Amino acid sequence: MVKSPPEMYTIGVITGTKRKLEANDENKRKREEIQKLFRENYRETITFDNKDIVRSYTADKAFEQYDLNCEPADWAREIMTILEQTLKVNKDE
């Protein structure tokens, strides 16, 4: 486990790269196993870039998107503020 800032721990990184497997029973089984592991271990993922934050929910493939409207110097602070607010709302529900 990679230790991040005190409030957050990172257990994996998703790069967006993908290798297509041949369509056969063995590869189908592998793909289903990977999808099951992913659903069980990553209930949600949060990605961000210079313009927005996207929070994706693995089970139902729903997502929330938040725009980043700030100066480059305030980028990290804006991300932390949005995440604190959205995580707090979900915790209170």
ZAPA-167983 format. One record per atom (N, C-alpha, C, O, CB): residue number from 0; chain; atom name; x, y, z. Coordinates in steps of 0.001 Angstrom, whole numbers. Atoms other than C-alpha are relative to their C-alpha. Glycine has a CB too. Example, Ala and Ser with C-alpha at 12.3 -4.5 7.8 and 13.67 -1.06 7.14 Angstrom:
BEGIN
0 / A / N / 890 / -1190 / 0;
0 / A / CA / 12300 / -4500 / 7800;
0 / A / C / 900 / 1200 / 0;
0 / A / O / 1936 / 1181 / 665;
0 / A / CB / -992 / 27 / 1246;
1 / A / N / -820 / -1190 / -60;
1 / A / CA / 13670 / -1060 / 7140;
1 / A / C / -770 / 1090 / 730;
1 / A / O / -261 / 2198 / 899;
1 / A / CB / 414 / 462 / -1415;
END
This chain:
BEGIN
0 / A / N / 852 / -1170 / 0;
0 / A / CA / 0 / 0 / 0;
0 / A / C / 895 / 1229 / 0;
0 / A / O / 1838 / 1320 / 786;
0 / A / CB / -968 / 0 / 1220;
1 / A / N / -761 / -1238 / 97;
1 / A / CA / 1360 / 3399 / -971;
1 / A / C / -624 / 1005 / 941;
1 / A / O / -1824 / 1270 / 862;
1 / A / CB / 34 / 542 / -1460;
2 / A / N / 546 / -964 / -950;
2 / A / CA / 991 / 5933 / 1813;
2 / A / C / -40 / 1378 / -637;
2 / A / O / 979 / 1888 / -1102;
2 / A / CB / 832 / 27 / 1300;
3 / A / N / 223 / -1321 / 561;
3 / A / CA / -440 / 9222 / 598;
3 / A / C / -168 / 987 / 1152;
3 / A / O / 235 / 686 / 2275;
3 / A / CB / -1245 / 12 / -943;
4 / A / N / 236 / -937 / -1109;
4 / A / CA / -1427 / 12312 / 2610;
4 / A / C / -738 / -683 / 1141;
4 / A / O / -1387 / -1705 / 918;
4 / A / CB / -799 / 1222 / -485;
5 / A / N / 544 / 671 / -1192;
5 / A / CA / -2630 / 11487 / 6155;
5 / A / C / -1431 / -488 / -120;
5 / A / O / -1774 / -1509 / 476;
5 / A / CB / 80 / 915 / 1148;
6 / A / N / 1408 / 379 / 64;
6 / A / CA / -6326 / 11317 / 5216;
6 / A / C / -303 / -1009 / -1090;
6 / A / O / -1437 / -1476 / -1191;
6 / A / CB / -838 / 1212 / -209;
7 / A / N / 301 / 799 / 1180;
7 / A / CA / -5940 / 9156 / 2122;
7 / A / C / 1064 / -1068 / -221;
7 / A / O / 2257 / -797 / -85;
7 / A / CB / -114 / 895 / -1235;
8 / A / N / -921 / 1070 / 346;
8 / A / CA / -4382 / 5812 / 1218;
8 / A / C / -301 / -477 / -1404;
8 / A / O / -1466 / -652 / -1762;
8 / A / CB / -92 / -1164 / 1006;
9 / A / N / 154 / 458 / 1371;
9 / A / CA / -3821 / 4666 / -2346;
9 / A / C / 352 / -1475 / -50;
9 / A / O / 1427 / -1874 / 397;
9 / A / CB / 886 / 822 / -979;
10 / A / N / -292 / 1425 / 80;
10 / A / CA / -4085 / 946 / -3022;
10 / A / C / 166 / -462 / -1439;
10 / A / O / 405 / -1644 / -1684;
10 / A / CB / -1097 / -796 / 673;
11 / A / N / -182 / 402 / 1388;
11 / A / CA / -3859 / 989 / -6794;
11 / A / C / -119 / 1182 / -927;
11 / A / O / -613 / 2243 / -548;
11 / A / CB / -1006 / -1061 / -384;
12 / A / N / 65 / -1043 / 1006;
12 / A / CA / -3589 / 3021 / -9933;
12 / A / C / -588 / -595 / -1266;
12 / A / O / -195 / -1684 / -1683;
12 / A / CB / 1400 / 616 / -267;
13 / A / N / 597 / 432 / 1252;
13 / A / CA / -5705 / 2694 / -13060;
13 / A / C / 561 / 899 / -1081;
13 / A / O / 432 / 2121 / -1009;
13 / A / CB / -1570 / 54 / 45;
14 / A / N / -693 / -799 / 1005;
14 / A / CA / -3833 / 3794 / -16140;
14 / A / C / -824 / 268 / -1236;
14 / A / O / -480 / 1159 / -2013;
14 / A / CB / 1258 / -674 / -394;
15 / A / N / 803 / -192 / 1195;
15 / A / CA / -6527 / 3525 / -18782;
15 / A / C / 494 / -818 / -1182;
15 / A / O / -105 / -773 / -2257;
15 / A / CB / -21 / 1448 / -368;
16 / A / N / -477 / 846 / 1088;
16 / A / CA / -4484 / 1124 / -20873;
16 / A / C / -701 / -1345 / 78;
16 / A / O / -1140 / -1763 / 1149;
16 / A / CB / 1540 / -176 / 60;
17 / A / N / 747 / 1253 / 26;
17 / A / CA / -6035 / -2138 / -21935;
17 / A / C / 552 / -899 / -1099;
17 / A / O / 905 / -430 / -2181;
17 / A / CB / -1511 / 261 / -215;
18 / A / N / -415 / 960 / 1001;
18 / A / CA / -4998 / -5279 / -23751;
18 / A / C / -1197 / -862 / -358;
18 / A / O / -1822 / -1451 / 523;
18 / A / CB / 1185 / -864 / 503;
19 / A / N / 1155 / 779 / 440;
19 / A / CA / -7666 / -6998 / -25797;
19 / A / C / 380 / -1477 / -64;
19 / A / O / 1388 / -1843 / -670;
19 / A / CB / -511 / 497 / -1382;
20 / A / N / -240 / 1439 / 2;
20 / A / CA / -7854 / -10750 / -25239;
20 / A / C / -781 / -663 / -1125;
20 / A / O / -1840 / -181 / -1526;
20 / A / CB / -382 / -617 / 1354;
21 / A / N / 729 / 766 / 1008;
21 / A / CA / -8840 / -13273 / -27869;
21 / A / C / -1290 / -529 / 606;
21 / A / O / -1359 / -806 / 1804;
21 / A / CB / 865 / -1163 / -549;
22 / A / N / 1301 / 484 / -476;
22 / A / CA / -12445 / -14424 / -27618;
22 / A / C / 19 / -1524 / 76;
22 / A / O / -183 / -2207 / -928;
22 / A / CB / -1150 / 486 / -933;
23 / A / N / 133 / 1429 / -234;
23 / A / CA / -12315 / -17903 / -26110;
23 / A / C / -432 / -195 / 1455;
23 / A / O / -457 / 761 / 2229;
23 / A / CB / 1343 / -761 / -310;
24 / A / N / 550 / 254 / -1332;
24 / A / CA / -13635 / -19580 / -22955;
24 / A / C / 972 / 354 / 1120;
24 / A / O / 562 / 911 / 2138;
24 / A / CB / -398 / -1449 / 120;
25 / A / N / -992 / -289 / -1037;
25 / A / CA / -10384 / -19255 / -20974;
25 / A / C / 124 / 1506 / 224;
25 / A / O / 157 / 1966 / 1365;
25 / A / CB / 1367 / -596 / -383;
26 / A / N / -115 / -1453 / -134;
26 / A / CA / -10076 / -15541 / -21695;
26 / A / C / -1284 / 626 / 538;
26 / A / O / -1238 / 1622 / 1259;
26 / A / CB / 354 / 623 / -1344;
27 / A / N / 1273 / -486 / -531;
27 / A / CA / -13772 / -15011 / -20975;
27 / A / C / -23 / -188 / 1518;
27 / A / O / -457 / 696 / 2256;
27 / A / CB / -1200 / -742 / -665;
28 / A / N / -48 / 276 / -1437;
28 / A / CA / -13275 / -16633 / -17567;
28 / A / C / 946 / 977 / 701;
28 / A / O / 635 / 1485 / 1778;
28 / A / CB / 446 / -1458 / 259;
29 / A / N / -963 / -948 / -578;
29 / A / CA / -10212 / -14449 / -16903;
29 / A / C / -596 / 1393 / 84;
29 / A / O / -460 / 2068 / 1104;
29 / A / CB / 1290 / 34 / -829;
30 / A / N / 610 / -1324 / 35;
30 / A / CA / -12075 / -11301 / -17914;
30 / A / C / -1078 / 133 / 1083;
30 / A / O / -1149 / 1155 / 1765;
30 / A / CB / -601 / 275 / -1390;
31 / A / N / 1048 / -31 / -1025;
31 / A / CA / -15030 / -12159 / -15651;
31 / A / C / 600 / 23 / 1399;
31 / A / O / 86 / 703 / 2287;
31 / A / CB / -931 / -1207 / -149;
32 / A / N / -667 / 18 / -1296;
32 / A / CA / -12681 / -12893 / -12758;
32 / A / C / 596 / 1375 / 325;
32 / A / O / 483 / 1853 / 1454;
32 / A / CB / 1101 / -1078 / 20;
33 / A / N / -574 / -1331 / -198;
33 / A / CA / -10886 / -9562 / -13218;
33 / A / C / -1102 / 1007 / 308;
33 / A / O / -949 / 1831 / 1209;
33 / A / CB / 801 / 443 / -1245;
34 / A / N / 1109 / -920 / -244;
34 / A / CA / -14201 / -7690 / -13397;
34 / A / C / -573 / -187 / 1399;
34 / A / O / -917 / 790 / 2065;
34 / A / CB / -1098 / -201 / -1046;
35 / A / N / 509 / 285 / -1340;
35 / A / CA / -15387 / -9406 / -10210;
35 / A / C / 945 / 572 / 1057;
35 / A / O / 498 / 1222 / 2002;
35 / A / CB / -179 / -1521 / 201;
36 / A / N / -982 / -540 / -940;
36 / A / CA / -12167 / -8533 / -8367;
36 / A / C / -41 / 1520 / 26;
36 / A / O / 46 / 2133 / 1091;
36 / A / CB / 1405 / -476 / -364;
37 / A / N / 56 / -1455 / 87;
37 / A / CA / -12396 / -4961 / -9587;
37 / A / C / -1230 / 526 / 735;
37 / A / O / -1126 / 1477 / 1509;
37 / A / CB / -17 / 456 / -1473;
38 / A / N / 1231 / -433 / -676;
38 / A / CA / -16024 / -4611 / -8410;
38 / A / C / 120 / -119 / 1511;
38 / A / O / -356 / 749 / 2241;
38 / A / CB / -1192 / -822 / -488;
39 / A / N / -117 / 232 / -1436;
39 / A / CA / -15152 / -6034 / -4987;
39 / A / C / 1021 / 933 / 657;
39 / A / O / 833 / 1339 / 1803;
39 / A / CB / 384 / -1446 / 260;
40 / A / N / -1073 / -786 / -597;
40 / A / CA / -11983 / -3972 / -4445;
40 / A / C / -95 / 1491 / -262;
40 / A / O / 428 / 2284 / 521;
40 / A / CB / 1300 / -491 / -494;
41 / A / N / 97 / -1406 / 352;
41 / A / CA / -12824 / -674 / -6134;
41 / A / C / -1458 / 382 / -180;
41 / A / O / -1977 / 384 / -1297;
41 / A / CB / 803 / 303 / -1277;
42 / A / N / 1405 / -394 / 87;
42 / A / CA / -16342 / 422 / -5298;
42 / A / C / -150 / 1292 / -773;
42 / A / O / -1163 / 1519 / -1435;
42 / A / CB / -606 / 152 / 1393;
43 / A / N / 22 / -1239 / 759;
43 / A / CA / -15498 / 3799 / -6743;
43 / A / C / 1430 / 416 / -319;
43 / A / O / 2374 / 32 / 372;
43 / A / CB / -740 / 1116 / 779;
44 / A / N / -1307 / -552 / 358;
44 / A / CA / -12620 / 5553 / -8470;
44 / A / C / -158 / 1497 / -217;
44 / A / O / -1208 / 1975 / -646;
44 / A / CB / 584 / -693 / -1276;
45 / A / N / 3 / -1451 / 171;
45 / A / CA / -11735 / 9214 / -8559;
45 / A / C / 1176 / 356 / -903;
45 / A / O / 2324 / 24 / -607;
45 / A / CB / 91 / 751 / 1386;
46 / A / N / -1046 / -449 / 909;
46 / A / CA / -9814 / 10696 / -11475;
46 / A / C / -124 / 1510 / -159;
46 / A / O / -1220 / 2064 / -72;
46 / A / CB / -97 / -723 / -1382;
47 / A / N / 53 / -1440 / 197;
47 / A / CA / -8870 / 14302 / -12063;
47 / A / C / 1103 / 437 / -945;
47 / A / O / 2142 / -210 / -1075;
47 / A / CB / 117 / 737 / 1337;
48 / A / N / -991 / -606 / 885;
48 / A / CA / -7039 / 16462 / -14544;
48 / A / C / -99 / 1509 / 190;
48 / A / O / -589 / 1971 / 1221;
48 / A / CB / -230 / -414 / -1512;
49 / A / N / -16 / -1459 / -147;
49 / A / CA / -6667 / 20193 / -15179;
49 / A / C / -1384 / 639 / -21;
49 / A / O / -1538 / 1773 / 432;
49 / A / CB / 831 / 603 / -1087;
50 / A / N / 1315 / -612 / 198;
50 / A / CA / -10371 / 20748 / -15911;
50 / A / C / -1116 / -550 / 859;
50 / A / O / -2084 / 158 / 1136;
50 / A / CB / -385 / -143 / -1396;
51 / A / N / 1110 / 563 / -763;
51 / A / CA / -12486 / 18370 / -13853;
51 / A / C / 416 / -1189 / 853;
51 / A / O / 1514 / -1732 / 728;
51 / A / CB / -1104 / -415 / -934;
52 / A / N / -129 / 1196 / -833;
52 / A / CA / -12878 / 15606 / -11287;
52 / A / C / -1147 / -914 / -398;
52 / A / O / -2281 / -457 / -541;
52 / A / CB / -29 / 341 / 1557;
53 / A / N / 1055 / 969 / 313;
53 / A / CA / -14799 / 12439 / -12179;
53 / A / C / 59 / -1104 / 1054;
53 / A / O / 1096 / -1735 / 1259;
53 / A / CB / 164 / -591 / -1460;
54 / A / N / 134 / 1056 / -1003;
54 / A / CA / -15995 / 10065 / -9467;
54 / A / C / -908 / -1075 / -591;
54 / A / O / -2094 / -831 / -814;
54 / A / CB / -578 / 559 / 1365;
55 / A / N / 742 / 1085 / 647;
55 / A / CA / -17098 / 6724 / -10958;
55 / A / C / -328 / -1092 / 1013;
55 / A / O / 494 / -1449 / 1856;
55 / A / CB / 810 / -588 / -1179;
56 / A / N / 442 / 1088 / -875;
56 / A / CA / -19091 / 4023 / -9173;
56 / A / C / 3 / -1291 / -813;
56 / A / O / -707 / -1408 / -1812;
56 / A / CB / -1428 / 288 / 602;
57 / A / N / -237 / 1220 / 769;
57 / A / CA / -18056 / 559 / -10325;
57 / A / C / -1251 / -840 / -202;
57 / A / O / -1490 / -1324 / -1309;
57 / A / CB / 1045 / -827 / 678;
58 / A / N / 1129 / 929 / 72;
58 / A / CA / -21231 / -1393 / -9569;
58 / A / C / -1016 / 378 / -1075;
58 / A / O / -1422 / -473 / -1866;
58 / A / CB / -690 / -67 / 1339;
59 / A / N / 1046 / -381 / 951;
59 / A / CA / -23706 / 625 / -11631;
59 / A / C / 511 / 912 / -1125;
59 / A / O / -277 / 1392 / -1940;
59 / A / CB / -1126 / 693 / 738;
60 / A / N / -643 / -808 / 1043;
60 / A / CA / -21233 / 2582 / -13842;
60 / A / C / -510 / 1437 / -27;
60 / A / O / -383 / 2129 / -1037;
60 / A / CB / -218 / -639 / -1357;
61 / A / N / 421 / -1399 / -109;
61 / A / CA / -22738 / 5859 / -12652;
61 / A / C / 1230 / 849 / 303;
61 / A / O / 2269 / 328 / 709;
61 / A / CB / -1097 / 183 / 1109;
62 / A / N / -1114 / -874 / -321;
62 / A / CA / -20520 / 8895 / -12228;
62 / A / C / -490 / 1393 / 353;
62 / A / O / -1608 / 1782 / 16;
62 / A / CB / 978 / 65 / -1162;
63 / A / N / 240 / -1395 / -325;
63 / A / CA / -20393 / 12423 / -10866;
63 / A / C / 1184 / 773 / -560;
63 / A / O / 2324 / 317 / -472;
63 / A / CB / -175 / 228 / 1557;
64 / A / N / -1072 / -813 / 568;
64 / A / CA / -18399 / 15168 / -12565;
64 / A / C / -41 / 1389 / 617;
64 / A / O / -1105 / 1997 / 736;
64 / A / CB / -122 / 83 / -1544;
65 / A / N / -126 / -1320 / -609;
65 / A / CA / -17147 / 18372 / -10949;
65 / A / C / 1020 / 798 / -802;
65 / A / O / 2141 / 343 / -1026;
65 / A / CB / 421 / -103 / 1505;
66 / A / N / -909 / -859 / 758;
66 / A / CA / -15615 / 21218 / -12938;
66 / A / C / 980 / 688 / 937;
66 / A / O / 629 / 1069 / 2053;
66 / A / CB / -786 / 1046 / -811;
67 / A / N / -1009 / -760 / -732;
67 / A / CA / -12398 / 22818 / -11736;
67 / A / C / 113 / 1373 / -656;
67 / A / O / 593 / 1488 / -1784;
67 / A / CB / 1390 / -745 / 14;
68 / A / N / -63 / -1374 / 512;
68 / A / CA / -12654 / 26580 / -12214;
68 / A / C / 919 / 801 / 913;
68 / A / O / 454 / 1547 / 1775;
68 / A / CB / -1430 / 655 / -79;
69 / A / N / -938 / -675 / -876;
69 / A / CA / -9506 / 27899 / -10617;
69 / A / C / 1311 / 271 / -731;
69 / A / O / 1557 / -237 / -1825;
69 / A / CB / 249 / -834 / 1260;
70 / A / N / -1328 / -288 / 521;
70 / A / CA / -6054 / 29257 / -11243;
70 / A / C / 885 / -1216 / 234;
70 / A / O / 648 / -1968 / 1179;
70 / A / CB / 606 / 1271 / 668;
71 / A / N / -898 / 1152 / -185;
71 / A / CA / -3259 / 26676 / -11656;
71 / A / C / 597 / -101 / 1403;
71 / A / O / 803 / -1205 / 1908;
71 / A / CB / 1117 / 69 / -1001;
72 / A / N / -593 / 23 / -1345;
72 / A / CA / -1794 / 27677 / -8284;
72 / A / C / -980 / -527 / 1048;
72 / A / O / -556 / -998 / 2103;
72 / A / CB / 466 / 1402 / 392;
73 / A / N / 1023 / 442 / -957;
73 / A / CA / -5098 / 26781 / -6557;
73 / A / C / -584 / -1369 / -341;
73 / A / O / -1524 / -1818 / 314;
73 / A / CB / -1117 / 1018 / 63;
74 / A / N / 533 / 1255 / 519;
74 / A / CA / -5672 / 23494 / -8427;
74 / A / C / -124 / -1070 / 1081;
74 / A / O / -1199 / -1645 / 1257;
74 / A / CB / 879 / -508 / -1121;
75 / A / N / 25 / 1060 / -1016;
75 / A / CA / -4738 / 21088 / -5603;
75 / A / C / -975 / 337 / 1122;
75 / A / O / -1701 / -536 / 1596;
75 / A / CB / 1406 / -224 / 579;
76 / A / N / 916 / -414 / -1069;
76 / A / CA / -6651 / 23094 / -2988;
76 / A / C / -1449 / -170 / -442;
76 / A / O / -2290 / -618 / 338;
76 / A / CB / 264 / 1467 / 406;
77 / A / N / 1357 / 136 / 540;
77 / A / CA / -9750 / 23141 / -5211;
77 / A / C / -427 / -1476 / -29;
77 / A / O / -1560 / -1798 / 330;
77 / A / CB / -78 / 608 / -1424;
78 / A / N / 298 / 1441 / 23;
78 / A / CA / -9584 / 19342 / -5683;
78 / A / C / -284 / -497 / 1412;
78 / A / O / -1269 / -1201 / 1632;
78 / A / CB / 1178 / -800 / -625;
79 / A / N / 208 / 458 / -1383;
79 / A / CA / -9225 / 18745 / -1930;
79 / A / C / -1316 / 524 / 561;
79 / A / O / -2016 / -204 / 1265;
79 / A / CB / 1165 / 448 / 897;
80 / A / N / 1256 / -576 / -483;
80 / A / CA / -12143 / 21086 / -1183;
80 / A / C / -1202 / -752 / -569;
80 / A / O / -2120 / -1109 / 169;
80 / A / CB / -83 / 1488 / -371;
81 / A / N / 1112 / 724 / 635;
81 / A / CA / -14451 / 19374 / -3689;
81 / A / C / -120 / -1410 / 575;
81 / A / O / -1221 / -1853 / 901;
81 / A / CB / 197 / -66 / -1536;
82 / A / N / 46 / 1365 / -530;
82 / A / CA / -13497 / 15894 / -2458;
82 / A / C / -460 / -19 / 1450;
82 / A / O / -1249 / -884 / 1831;
82 / A / CB / 1370 / -663 / -117;
83 / A / N / 442 / -61 / -1393;
83 / A / CA / -13927 / 16860 / 1193;
83 / A / C / -1508 / 197 / 81;
83 / A / O / -2177 / -460 / 878;
83 / A / CB / 721 / 1131 / 746;
84 / A / N / 1437 / -274 / -7;
84 / A / CA / -17412 / 18230 / 462;
84 / A / C / -801 / -1211 / -479;
84 / A / O / -1792 / -1585 / 149;
84 / A / CB / -311 / 1216 / -879;
85 / A / N / 773 / 1119 / 540;
85 / A / CA / -18568 / 15292 / -1652;
85 / A / C / 123 / -1241 / 878;
85 / A / O / -856 / -1968 / 1047;
85 / A / CB / 458 / -322 / -1420;
86 / A / N / -165 / 1160 / -879;
86 / A / CA / -17107 / 12634 / 663;
86 / A / C / -773 / 194 / 1288;
86 / A / O / -1327 / -768 / 1819;
86 / A / CB / 1482 / -245 / 306;
87 / A / N / 768 / -288 / -1206;
87 / A / CA / -18701 / 14336 / 3676;
87 / A / C / -1496 / -213 / -239;
87 / A / O / -2183 / -794 / 602;
87 / A / CB / 264 / 1439 / 468;
88 / A / N / 1412 / 177 / 334;
88 / A / CA / -22112 / 14414 / 1961;
88 / A / C / -334 / -1482 / -61;
88 / A / O / -1351 / -1898 / 494;
88 / A / CB / -339 / 686 / -1343;
89 / A / N / 271 / 1427 / 115;
89 / A / CA / -21894 / 10694 / 1129;
89 / A / C / 103 / -697 / 1353;
89 / A / O / -626 / -1656 / 1607;
89 / A / CB / 962 / -640 / -992;
90 / A / N / -138 / 602 / -1328;
90 / A / CA / -20763 / 9860 / 4677;
90 / A / C / -1239 / 275 / 845;
90 / A / O / -1659 / -574 / 1632;
90 / A / CB / 1259 / 536 / 710;
91 / A / N / 1172 / -378 / -767;
91 / A / CA / -23763 / 11707 / 6127;
91 / A / C / -1269 / -693 / -470;
91 / A / O / -2247 / -743 / 276;
91 / A / CB / -187 / 1476 / -63;
92 / A / N / 1220 / 634 / 536;
92 / A / CA / -26264 / 9842 / 3902;
92 / A / C / -262 / -1332 / 626;
92 / A / O / -1244 / -1992 / 287;
92 / A / CB / 96 / -167 / -1493;
END
